[in-house]
């Protein structure tokens, strides 16, 4: 077991940030740790990386207790916090040399070269960190988290500020790293979770509200619902659409485009088409949507 959390609570004066939560992360898993702002994600990550103590409960990383054996935990953890703390006046290679020295690494120059290549910093390696874009600063943060070859990576919003090409590169890097390491990943980008994570833990107001694979979570949400997007050539109303038998909800998303949610005992598209005929309207587009993790997240945390 790479990460074990048992009945962890964290209280800040009168605010309960984490409320008796428990979960495990197995060796070699990439787990998405999700939740709205203020749910307690960063607090949990700071506890696991020994930045702050828990109020109650126990947590361990690679078998080492975060409260009693914090130095051993830090040796086994690479951490990229949400607000990437870098020494902006240092050059990239200088900063990585400094971090490698803190970890008492041997063959420092070789390790720095490996990290620069792995994180795609080749063309920026001779610049000061202050001169880097936010995306490249994130790469430097990833390099420092990986430089001591930790068994566990804890990444808090690792792709913040990356352009689409960089985003794809870092996702691929996380997947590749996950073949050898355990990764706990926090992000608000649901496509990222779907692309890289084996399992998802969703937290709301300090409580875990879901802990399962993305496929299971999506199936649990869609098994009793079907979702249709339809565009008419004329205006209609929510009240009229909800009169169609089996329709739970109808939301106007743009102009005459409607998002319709209905029960699954029959395909509702025939009835929508007949509704258009009866009301002297043409159907411009009509297709069934596959609900994604983002919809599950909204349902569980709204």
C-alpha positions in Angstrom: 0.0 0.0 0.0 1.6 3.3 -1.1 -0.8 5.6 0.6 -3.1 4.8 3.5 -5.4 7.3 5.1 -7.5 6.3 8.1 -10.1 8.6 9.7 -8.2 11.8 9.0 -9.8 15.1 10.2 -8.3 18.5 10.0 -9.8 21.5 11.8 -8.8 25.2 11.4 -10.2 26.9 14.4 -14.0 26.6 13.8 -13.7 25.3 10.2 -13.6 21.5 9.6 -11.6 21.1 6.4 -11.5 17.3 6.4 -14.1 15.2 8.2 -13.0 11.7 9.2 -12.0 10.5 5.7 -10.3 7.2 4.7 -8.9 5.9 1.5 -6.0 3.8 0.1 -3.9 4.2 -3.0 -2.2 1.0 -4.2 1.3 0.8 -5.6 1.3 1.7 -9.4 -2.1 3.4 -9.3 -2.8 6.8 -10.8 -5.7 8.2 -8.7 -7.5 11.4 -9.4 -8.3 13.4 -6.2 -11.2 15.7 -7.2 -13.4 18.2 -5.6 -14.6 21.8 -5.9 -12.6 24.7 -4.5 -12.5 24.5 -0.7 -13.4 20.8 -0.6 -10.2 19.9 1.3 -8.0 18.5 -1.5 -4.9 20.6 -0.9 -5.3 20.1 2.8 -5.1 16.4 2.4 -2.1 16.6 0.1 -0.3 18.9 2.6 -0.9 16.3 5.3 0.4 13.5 3.2 3.5 15.5 2.3 4.1 16.5 6.0 3.6 20.2 5.5 0.8 20.4 8.1 -0.3 17.9 10.8 -3.8 16.3 10.9 -6.1 17.0 13.8 -7.2 13.4 14.1 -6.6 10.1 12.4 -3.5 8.4 10.8 -1.9 8.5 7.4 1.1 6.7 6.0 3.1 6.8 2.8 5.2 3.8 1.8 4.6 2.4 5.3 5.9 5.5 7.1 3.7 7.5 9.4 3.4 11.1 8.3 3.4 12.4 11.9 6.0 10.1 13.4 8.4 9.5 10.4 8.1 12.7 8.3 11.7 12.6 7.1 11.3 9.0 5.7 8.0 10.1 4.1 9.7 13.1 2.4 12.4 10.8 1.0 9.7 8.7 -0.7 7.4 11.5 -2.0 7.7 14.0 -4.8 5.4 16.9 -4.4 4.2 19.6 -6.8 1.9 22.0 -4.9 -0.8 24.1 -6.4 1.2 27.3 -6.1 4.5 26.2 -7.5 7.1 27.7 -5.2 10.3 28.4 -7.2 13.3 30.6 -6.7 12.8 32.9 -9.6 16.3 34.4 -9.5 17.9 31.0 -10.1 18.6 29.5 -13.5 16.8 26.3 -14.3 19.9 24.0 -14.0 21.1 25.9 -10.9 17.7 25.4 -9.2 17.6 21.7 -10.0 21.2 21.3 -8.8 20.2 23.0 -5.5 17.2 20.6 -5.1 19.4 17.6 -5.9 21.9 18.8 -3.3 19.1 18.9 -0.7 18.4 15.2 -1.4 22.1 14.4 -1.2 22.0 12.8 -4.7 25.0 11.3 -6.4 25.7 11.9 -10.1 23.8 15.2 -9.8 24.7 16.4 -13.4 23.5 13.2 -14.9 20.2 13.3 -12.9 19.6 16.9 -13.9 20.1 16.1 -17.6 17.6 13.2 -17.3 15.0 15.5 -15.7 15.5 18.2 -18.2 15.0 15.7 -21.1 12.0 14.0 -19.3 10.1 17.2 -18.7 11.0 18.9 -22.0 13.1 21.8 -20.6 15.9 21.5 -23.1 15.4 24.8 -24.9 14.8 26.7 -21.6 17.4 25.2 -19.4 19.8 28.1 -19.5 17.2 30.7 -18.6 16.3 32.2 -15.3 13.1 30.8 -13.9 11.7 34.3 -13.8 11.9 34.5 -17.6 9.9 31.3 -18.1 6.2 31.1 -19.0 3.9 29.6 -16.5 3.8 26.3 -18.4 7.6 25.9 -18.3 7.6 26.8 -14.6 5.2 23.9 -14.1 7.8 21.7 -15.9 10.5 22.9 -13.6 8.2 22.0 -10.7 7.7 18.5 -12.1 11.4 18.1 -12.5 12.1 19.0 -8.9 9.4 16.6 -7.7 11.0 13.8 -9.7 14.7 14.4 -9.3 15.2 12.2 -6.2 13.3 9.3 -7.9 10.5 9.1 -5.3 8.1 6.1 -5.1 5.0 8.3 -4.7 4.1 11.5 -6.6 1.6 14.0 -5.3 0.6 16.5 -7.9 -1.7 19.4 -7.1 -3.0 21.0 -10.4 0.1 19.9 -12.4 -1.1 21.2 -15.8 -2.1 24.7 -14.8 -1.1 27.2 -17.4 -0.1 24.7 -20.1 -1.2 25.2 -23.7 -2.9 22.2 -25.5 0.3 20.8 -26.9 2.1 21.0 -23.5 -1.0 19.6 -21.8 -0.8 16.5 -24.0 2.9 16.1 -23.4 2.6 16.4 -19.6 -0.4 13.9 -19.6 1.7 11.4 -21.5 4.6 12.0 -19.1 2.3 11.3 -16.1 1.0 8.1 -17.7 4.6 7.0 -18.4 5.7 7.8 -14.8 2.7 6.0 -13.5 4.0 2.8 -14.9 6.7 2.8 -12.2 5.3 5.1 -9.5 2.2 5.7 -7.5 0.5 9.1 -8.4 -2.2 11.1 -6.5 -3.3 13.8 -8.9 -5.6 16.8 -8.2 -7.0 18.7 -11.1 -10.2 20.5 -12.3 -9.7 19.2 -15.9 -12.0 16.2 -16.2 -10.6 15.2 -19.6 -7.2 14.9 -17.9 -8.6 12.5 -15.3 -10.3 10.4 -17.9 -7.1 10.3 -19.9 -4.6 9.3 -17.1 -6.3 8.0 -14.0 -7.2 4.4 -13.0 -9.5 5.5 -10.2 -11.2 8.7 -8.9 -11.8 9.9 -5.4 -14.3 12.8 -5.2 -14.4 15.0 -2.1 -17.0 17.6 -1.1 -17.0 19.7 2.0 -14.3 17.5 3.6 -16.2 14.2 2.9 -15.6 11.6 0.3 -18.6 11.3 -1.9 -17.2 8.8 -4.5 -14.3 6.4 -4.8 -14.3 4.2 -7.9 -13.1 3.8 -11.5 -14.2 6.4 -14.0 -16.2 3.8 -15.9 -18.2 2.7 -12.9 -19.0 6.3 -11.9 -20.2 7.1 -15.4 -22.3 4.0 -15.6 -23.9 4.6 -12.2 -24.9 8.1 -13.4 -26.2 7.1 -16.8 -27.9 3.8 -16.3 -31.3 5.3 -15.6 -31.0 8.4 -17.8 -30.6 9.2 -21.4 -29.4 12.5 -22.7 -30.4 14.0 -26.0 -29.3 17.2 -27.8 -31.8 18.5 -30.2 -32.0 21.7 -32.4 -35.3 22.9 -33.8 -35.8 25.5 -36.5 -38.3 27.4 -34.3 -38.6 28.5 -30.7 -40.3 26.2 -28.1 -40.5 26.2 -24.3 -39.2 24.1 -21.5 -42.8 23.4 -20.3 -43.8 22.1 -23.7 -40.8 19.8 -24.0 -41.3 18.4 -20.4 -44.8 17.4 -21.5 -43.2 14.6 -23.7 -43.6 11.4 -21.8 -40.5 10.3 -20.0 -38.7 13.7 -20.1 -37.2 14.7 -16.7 -35.5 18.0 -17.7 -35.1 20.3 -20.7 -32.5 23.0 -20.7 -32.1 25.6 -23.4 -28.3 25.8 -24.1 -28.1 28.1 -27.1 -30.8 29.6 -29.4 -33.1 26.7 -30.3 -30.7 24.0 -29.1 -32.0 22.0 -26.1 -30.4 19.5 -23.8 -33.0 16.9 -22.8 -32.7 14.4 -20.0 -35.2 11.4 -20.0 -35.7 8.0 -18.5 -34.2 5.0 -20.3 -37.2 2.5 -20.7 -37.4 3.6 -24.4 -35.5 5.7 -26.9 -37.0 9.2 -26.5 -35.7 10.4 -29.9 -38.8 9.2 -31.8 -41.1 11.1 -29.4 -39.0 14.3 -29.8 -39.3 14.0 -33.6 -43.1 13.5 -33.3 -43.2 16.5 -31.0 -41.6 18.6 -33.7 -44.0 17.4 -36.3 -47.0 18.1 -34.1 -45.8 21.6 -33.5 -44.9 22.4 -37.1 -41.2 22.5 -36.5 -38.2 20.9 -38.2 -35.5 19.0 -36.4 -32.1 20.3 -37.5 -30.0 18.1 -35.3 -30.8 15.2 -33.0 -28.3 13.0 -31.2 -27.8 11.0 -28.0 -25.0 12.2 -25.7 -22.6 10.1 -23.7 -22.3 11.6 -20.3 -18.7 12.2 -19.2 -17.0 12.4 -15.8 -17.7 16.1 -15.7 -21.4 15.4 -15.4 -20.9 12.9 -12.6 -18.7 15.5 -10.8 -21.3 18.2 -11.1 -24.0 15.9 -9.8 -22.0 14.8 -6.8 -20.7 18.2 -5.8 -23.3 20.7 -6.7 
